[in-house]
Amino acid sequence: MLKAMRKNLKSLAPALWFVIIAFIISIFAVWGGAGRLGEVKRKANTVVTVGKERISRDLYFQSLRRRLEMMKKEYKELDSNFIQQLNIPQQVLEQIIQQTLLLQIANDMEIDASDEEIREKIMSYPVFQKDEKFIGFEEYKRILALNRIPLSKFEGSLKKEILIDKVIKVFTAGITVTQDELWENYKNNNETANLEYALLESDKIELKKEPDSQELQEFFKKDKEKYKIPEKREAEYVFIKLDDLKNEIELTDSEIEEYYQDNQSRFTDPEKVKVSRIYLPYENKEKELVLVESQNILDRIHKGEDFGELAKKYSKDEKSKENGDWGFYDWRRLSSEEREEINKLLKGEISEVLEQEQGTAILKVTEKEPEVLKPFEEVKERIPTILKDQKSRELADRKIAQLEKSAQKEKSLDVASQKLGYRIKNTGLLKEREPIEDIDTSGSLSTALFKLEENEISSPIYTYIGVGLAQFKKFEPPRLASFEEVKNEVKEEFIAVKKKELAFKKMEKIRSDLEKISLEKLAEKYELEYITAEKHKRGQYLGTIGENSEVDRLAFSLPLNEASEPIEYEKGYALIRVLVRKEVTREDLDKNKEAEKETLLEQKKSKFFQSCLLKMREEKGIKIKYELFLKINSDVISRIAGEE
């Protein structure tokens, strides 16, 4: 994991490197600081406990904030939905947990990092190299000082990274690859089959009549254990919406201007770079011929010919028809070598011929604009929204803390709500993770409810809309359902089963007709979906069918041009035929055996180490305070995503 991360980071611009370094320090450097706080305060501010070590709210807050700020430099638009879809908060928390866990293991195993190892680590960092040579320790210190990164904290973070690398190496040292494993893996990666297949979705089958009640009840009785009503819980709750509090907040002009002065980085447009490219792949040509051709094109550019016209005529990539224009953002998808070269070029400059693994590239930076701080007048209308959002959360925290204190004292949320003037509501019976419309679409409240003892009052429960308190009142235990309670569900399943049975019979009949007519024409005749797939590999996703082990087996065992039996997939049945198959020999493997072995070994080590991590987690014990976790997520995401 760390190796893959470092590989990807090598291609980043120096400016982004320091954001990443800051992110690393934010995770590694804050540990230990919480020890100066009182025990009660430490527990209240602990978002996760790893073994006996507490990870503070501040550490997670800063780590998540920096990760999102890094993402804002890479993505044009960053909103809360996108952040949640990528699961960024969970990723950041998991990274902190894993790093804490591995450092604990390093301490248990008495693993240490020497000054010499830290020195070598510094010298290997790409940002501290020029022309593939280390820039020297004086220049290294100067760069850290310019970026306001404390030397001791940076080197401390490197030491911890070294310790983690050592732990990983210790755990994976005994992993080996057998010849049989290597051969099977090589076949899986290199053998391919060209397929054609026809699909019949069960939903497209029409039943002659609706099932009657007797049929449904018999169907229900055969598998009545399957139909269960889960435990349900009911609570009284108070919920404070942030939008309601914003109306209570008044801002002064000085507050707005002060926020601008203190947060100028948030109103700074990042550097903009626009790139054009001419790309010539080697394909089946001699590499030297392609290099000569590329150099000839470069010479023509230097003599005054238009870069865009030459790109349109000679370039062989997705942007050739657009005169080789990769715009301000698309060029970030280019190879790491190309991105490194682009970062070196000034506006209007053209690279030399860049020799790569698959082809050559000539790059031109057509526009390059430095980062620009937007003037106060331009952004001042946005700041009240940001400030009101922050202040409403702070106000909600104070109000809910006051309500919680009163409720715990009275041992009744209802009594406390009446005293403080809040309207109490009832959830009704809820399943675990069931959402509550308008206030809790993610099911945070019902999730918290299932962690409470009867009559217990929850801690504050945070959602993206606001914050609430709940008191668990009653529950219904899980039980078997009666036919009437699940009648609609039974009917749906009965119809689905019958349709699938009919789909299978229909596909058997279609298969018998394959001797007289092609699969493609049969698909047209019976209104099936017909698809072809070239170079299909084992374990590969197959259009509509998805991943299917039976298809994979047949793709490499079925005689050529012979139709398979109907193969079941999630939505129905498929018939497949193998048209062409590419097989490999052990002689093919021998040509690149060491590289194949190294790749498989890394995969095995990664898989093995992940299983070790799971055992470590169980042994050490991981406790996450989800209410605080959700609150921090809501706070950070609203700040970052709101600053557009």
Rosetta blueprint (number, residue, H / E / L):
1 M L
2 L H
3 K H
4 A H
5 M H
6 R H
7 K H
8 N H
9 L H
10 K L
11 S L
12 L L
13 A L
14 P H
15 A H
16 L H
17 W H
18 F H
19 V H
20 I H
21 I H
22 A H
23 F H
24 I H
25 I H
26 S H
27 I H
28 F H
29 A L
30 V L
31 W L
32 G L
33 G H
34 A H
35 G H
36 R H
37 L L
38 G L
39 E H
40 V H
41 K H
42 R H
43 K H
44 A H
45 N L
46 T E
47 V E
48 V E
49 T E
50 V E
51 G L
52 K L
53 E E
54 R E
55 I E
56 S E
57 R H
58 D H
59 L H
60 Y H
61 F H
62 Q H
63 S H
64 L H
65 R H
66 R H
67 R H
68 L H
69 E H
70 M H
71 M H
72 K H
73 K H
74 E H
75 Y L
76 K L
77 E L
78 L L
79 D L
80 S H
81 N H
82 F H
83 I H
84 Q H
85 Q H
86 L L
87 N L
88 I H
89 P H
90 Q H
91 Q H
92 V H
93 L H
94 E H
95 Q H
96 I H
97 I H
98 Q H
99 Q H
100 T H
101 L H
102 L H
103 L H
104 Q H
105 I H
106 A H
107 N H
108 D H
109 M L
110 E L
111 I L
112 D L
113 A L
114 S L
115 D H
116 E H
117 E H
118 I H
119 R H
120 E H
121 K H
122 I H
123 M H
124 S H
125 Y L
126 P H
127 V H
128 F H
129 Q E
130 K E
131 D L
132 E L
133 K E
134 F E
135 I L
136 G L
137 F H
138 E H
139 E H
140 Y H
141 K H
142 R H
143 I H
144 L H
145 A H
146 L H
147 N L
148 R L
149 I L
150 P L
151 L H
152 S H
153 K H
154 F H
155 E H
156 G H
157 S H
158 L H
159 K H
160 K H
161 E H
162 I H
163 L H
164 I H
165 D H
166 K H
167 V H
168 I H
169 K H
170 V H
171 F H
172 T H
173 A L
174 G L
175 I L
176 T L
177 V L
178 T L
179 Q H
180 D H
181 E H
182 L H
183 W H
184 E H
185 N H
186 Y H
187 K H
188 N H
189 N H
190 N H
191 E L
192 T E
193 A E
194 N E
195 L E
196 E E
197 Y E
198 A E
199 L E
200 L E
201 E E
202 S H
203 D H
204 K H
205 I L
206 E L
207 L L
208 K L
209 K L
210 E L
211 P L
212 D L
213 S H
214 Q H
215 E H
216 L H
217 Q H
218 E H
219 F H
220 F H
221 K H
222 K H
223 D L
224 K H
225 E H
226 K H
227 Y L
228 K E
229 I E
230 P L
231 E L
232 K E
233 R E
234 E E
235 A E
236 E E
237 Y E
238 V E
239 F E
240 I E
241 K E
242 L H
243 D H
244 D H
245 L H
246 K H
247 N L
248 E L
249 I L
250 E L
251 L L
252 T L
253 D H
254 S H
255 E H
256 I H
257 E H
258 E H
259 Y H
260 Y H
261 Q H
262 D H
263 N L
264 Q H
265 S H
266 R H
267 F H
268 T E
269 D E
270 P L
271 E L
272 K E
273 V E
274 K E
275 V E
276 S E
277 R E
278 I E
279 Y E
280 L E
281 P E
282 Y L
283 E L
284 N L
285 K L
286 E L
287 K H
288 E H
289 L H
290 V H
291 L H
292 V H
293 E H
294 S H
295 Q H
296 N H
297 I H
298 L H
299 D H
300 R H
301 I H
302 H H
303 K L
304 G L
305 E L
306 D L
307 F H
308 G H
309 E H
310 L H
311 A H
312 K H
313 K H
314 Y H
315 S L
316 K L
317 D L
318 E L
319 K L
320 S H
321 K H
322 E H
323 N L
324 G L
325 D E
326 W L
327 G L
328 F L
329 Y L
330 D H
331 W H
332 R H
333 R H
334 L L
335 S L
336 S H
337 E H
338 E H
339 R H
340 E H
341 E H
342 I H
343 N H
344 K H
345 L L
346 L L
347 K L
348 G L
349 E L
350 I E
351 S L
352 E L
353 V L
354 L E
355 E E
356 Q L
357 E L
358 Q L
359 G E
360 T E
361 A E
362 I E
363 L E
364 K E
365 V E
366 T E
367 E E
368 K E
369 E E
370 P L
371 E L
372 V E
373 L E
374 K L
375 P L
376 F H
377 E H
378 E H
379 V H
380 K L
381 E L
382 R L
383 I H
384 P H
385 T H
386 I H
387 L H
388 K H
389 D H
390 Q H
391 K H
392 S H
393 R H
394 E H
395 L H
396 A H
397 D H
398 R H
399 K H
400 I H
401 A H
402 Q H
403 L H
404 E H
405 K H
406 S H
407 A H
408 Q H
409 K H
410 E H
411 K L
412 S L
413 L H
414 D H
415 V H
416 A H
417 S H
418 Q H
419 K H
420 L H
421 G L
422 Y L
423 R L
424 I L
425 K E
426 N E
427 T L
428 G L
429 L L
430 L E
431 K L
432 E L
433 R L
434 E L
435 P L
436 I E
437 E L
438 D L
439 I L
440 D E
441 T L
442 S L
443 G L
444 S H
445 L H
446 S H
447 T H
448 A H
449 L H
450 F L
451 K L
452 L L
453 E L
454 E L
455 N L
456 E L
457 I E
458 S L
459 S L
460 P L
461 I E
462 Y E
463 T L
464 Y L
465 I L
466 G E
467 V E
468 G E
469 L E
470 A E
471 Q E
472 F E
473 K E
474 K E
475 F E
476 E E
477 P L
478 P L
479 R E
480 L E
481 A L
482 S L
483 F L
484 E L
485 E L
486 V L
487 K H
488 N H
489 E H
490 V H
491 K H
492 E H
493 E H
494 F H
495 I H
496 A H
497 V H
498 K H
499 K H
500 K H
501 E H
502 L H
503 A H
504 F H
505 K H
506 K H
507 M H
508 E H
509 K H
510 I H
511 R H
512 S H
513 D H
514 L H
515 E H
516 K L
517 I L
518 S L
519 L H
520 E H
521 K H
522 L H
523 A H
524 E H
525 K H
526 Y L
527 E L
528 L L
529 E E
530 Y E
531 I E
532 T E
533 A E
534 E E
535 K E
536 H E
537 K L
538 R L
539 G L
540 Q L
541 Y L
542 L E
543 G L
544 T L
545 I L
546 G E
547 E L
548 N L
549 S H
550 E H
551 V H
552 D H
553 R H
554 L H
555 A H
556 F L
557 S L
558 L L
559 P L
560 L L
561 N L
562 E L
563 A L
564 S L
565 E L
566 P L
567 I E
568 E E
569 Y E
570 E L
571 K L
572 G E
573 Y E
574 A E
575 L E
576 I E
577 R E
578 V E
579 L E
580 V E
581 R E
582 K E
583 E L
584 V L
585 T L
586 R H
587 E H
588 D H
589 L H
590 D H
591 K H
592 N L
593 K H
594 E H
595 A H
596 E H
597 K H
598 E H
599 T H
600 L H
601 L H
602 E H
603 Q H
604 K H
605 K H
606 S H
607 K H
608 F H
609 F H
610 Q H
611 S H
612 C H
613 L H
614 L H
615 K H
616 M H
617 R H
618 E H
619 E H
620 K H
621 G L
622 I E
623 K E
624 I E
625 K L
626 Y H
627 E H
628 L H
629 F H
630 L H
631 K H
632 I H
633 N H
634 S H
635 D H
636 V H
637 I H
638 S H
639 R H
640 I H
641 A H
642 G L
643 E L
644 E L
